[in-house]
């Protein structure tokens, strides 16, 4: 289905160019059709990650995880301190 939609889109654009430019623009329309079709079917090249980049990303993930753990511990301590303060006020 996607392939048919891509072909129809390329035909639509090249047909629109033919209508706008008029007769004598058939070669340009054919070039537009194949150029658009090529651009729709070609997948971009994804660069491979280097070992250094992977190590850096792993360090960043580890630091983020450690920060989350520290924040959770601080939140627990705040809850305990708050409960102790409430007990002292009530008592």
Buried (B, 14 or more C-beta within 10 A) or exposed (E): EEEEEBBEEBBEBBEEBBEEEEEEBEEEBEEBBEEBBEEBEEEEEEEEEEEEEEEEEEEEEEEEEEEEEEEEEEEEEEEEEEEEEEEEEEE
